[in-house]
Amino acid sequence: MSIRRILIVAGLLAGMCPAASKLNVVTSTEDLAAIGREIGGDHISIDSIAKGYQDPHFVEPKPSFLLKLQKADLLAVVGLQLEIGWLPPLINQSGNSKIQVGSRGYLDLSTFCEILEVPTGVITRAEGDVHPLGNPHYWLDPENGRRIARAMKDKFSEMQPADAAYFDQHLKDFEQRLTEAEKRWDAQMAPYKGRKVITYHRSFPNFSKRFGLNVVDYVEPKPGIPPTPSHTLEVINRMKQENIKLILVEPYFDMRTPNSIAQQVGGTALVLLPSVGGEKQVQTYFQLFDYDINLLTTAFGKYK
Amino acid sequence: MRRHLHLCAAVSMLVGAAHAQDNAVLERLKTMEDRIKALEAEVADLKGQKAAPEAGVPVAPTAQAPAAAVAAGGTLPVYGGSQAAASKVFNPDIAVIGDFIGTGGKNPVVPSPAFEMHESEVAFQAILDPYSRADFFLSFGEHNVTLEEGYLTFPALPGHLDLRAGKMRAAFGKVNTLHNHVLPWVDRPLVTQNLVGGEDGINDAGLSLSRILPAPGGLFVEGTAQVFRGDSDNVFHSWRANNLSTVGHLRGYRDISESTNVDIGVSYARGASPVAPGLFSQLYGIDATLRWKPLRRSIYHSFTGRAEFIWDRNETNLVAGSPVFTRQTPFGYFVSAEYQFARRWFAGARFDWSERALNALDRDTGGSAVLTYWPSEFSQVRGQYRRTRYAEALTANEILFQFIFSIGAHGAHPF
């Protein structure tokens, strides 16, 4: 058999073989999945573990998640110990060598982003549930969203090089749309730059820095510590003194204390979403900012 | 001449002292110079960190960041302090969990001290190399120390197999696998005390192999096979080297909805009986757990219902010292429920019913009511009222209270 014939037969056999399977990506949160979906399109399959409306610090490591992780080629995590309470046992029990910590299929996106509130000096648990490596809610700055997208594009291309051009094109498209959206969001938030607000937990430092909000206090006296009567009174007094009208609350916290404070000061407690999937209509990274910024500007407009 | 010698000696001493002083000053200057250089480098580094990072370039000052930054072409200053910190990077995560128990009331059958530092569990956990991790749990009592668990895990073997080697709690049912500090009660159920070795339980040195098995429709099925030396408190006793014990566990789990799930397991264990050489005991178990936790309010409300049924097929001499052994199958179970009614508050109850391993005709029953408060994620206060009716026709009414407190970086437990 001539070499030419061999090549023809090999080519036919290759054609008969099924196409290489899609890169199977699992992310710890819906935010990472939403950005990954923008880059990977229909050339990857992507799924997340935590839902956007649940507290990402406290996710039960259910065995059903092991079924997802067992088949994953890539596990993308927020990092900075956000998932420390539930992800390590899932990774250990998955029996999947590809996604073990330090493996090629383990991607910690915090290493690519600007991280705020990195503690300095002595850290103890007297400060509450502090994250010693910095605040893990960094995806709430679109610039970090851009960094996450770039890091994902690089990783997807490395793991599925045949689709590198496709991922690159999707990244360009994502960045272009993000730049346009940022202009819109900046314009919407510009009139309210420097406005003082209270948040329940420290979920919004990146968002606040990016859009010029001034978070002056928290409903929690310390991170992870439920509201106390004395601290609640302090918050009420401060809001009255400084004419602060908005309390921003994550969807998984009880509204009784924020509503009570809002009532005392004649303000509003808003459920601001820290994650994609926090509401049914918020399914993309762009919709997350659209939703939050519309909510904020409407509320700020009410209290001039 | 003598006077000259004294003078010379005095001069040379003075010169020597002056030299020593100069050296000390020089040394101090050198130290200060080094310190200034280190501070300058630190300031330069801090200035560098302040600049907004380029997209796609790793920047966060996390454990992974230095390597990433170097990979990206950056240079990192090296200080003595950072070298010292680097030497600790590979230290294992260390945690200590205290378990203090107080008991009030009267129990003539199993008396407990009024106050007891019941256990101090010290945990060391780390990834060993690219292929394995190691976990050690030392249990310090007030007067002794035991290795509760110490094992090597290969979590990523071919074929999705998970292999463990070392000393470990056997995968028999649910309660046997749990450390004291994660129990939802102060004590362990009567069936665990009577048939599965109590607090120590089936806990032995050996090998464990588990695998997630293929199953239809989102059903999670996991099989575990274990072989041990054969020494587990008063459950199994290895009279000879080949008296190995074996444990098998099949677990099925399914999400009923995003908030509710059910977890059912069947277990089997076999090993040499501690009663006499040549006898063997077999344990059969069924465990069931129903959990409810609404995701939007998962930190405020949850419910867990548990039950475990255990049969112990063994041979025993009902009359002490008698050479006649009788085959019997003592049985026991518990049913419990726990409801979280606020962010830090849990209320629960448990019903116990169990025959005894050495005589199935002896039957103990009991009931408990439990209230738990978590001041934080790292501490827990619990009160339990326990009423036990023993086979000896004696009844014990007790109040138990417990403080559990944790320091360090104890990793999360499996679900």
Interface residues (C-beta under 8 A of the other chain):
Chain A: K51 Y53 Q54 D55 F58 E60 P61 K62 P63 S64 L66 L67 Q70 G79 L80 I84 G85 W86 P88 P89 I91 N92 Q93 S94 G95 N96 S97 K98 Q100 V101 G102 S103 D108 S110 T111 F112 C113 E114 I115 V118 R125 D129 L133 G134 E143 R146 R147 R150 A151 D154 G224 I225 P226 P251 Y252 F253 D254
Chain B: A52 P53 A55 G56 V57 P58 V59 A60 P61 T62 A63 Q64 A65 A68 I127 P130 R133 T153 P155 A156 L157 H160 L161 D162 R211 I212 G218 F220 E222 R251 Y253 R254 D255 E258 N261 D263 R291 K293 L295 R296 R297 S298 I299 Y300 R343 R344 S376 E377 F378 G411 A412 H413 P414 F415
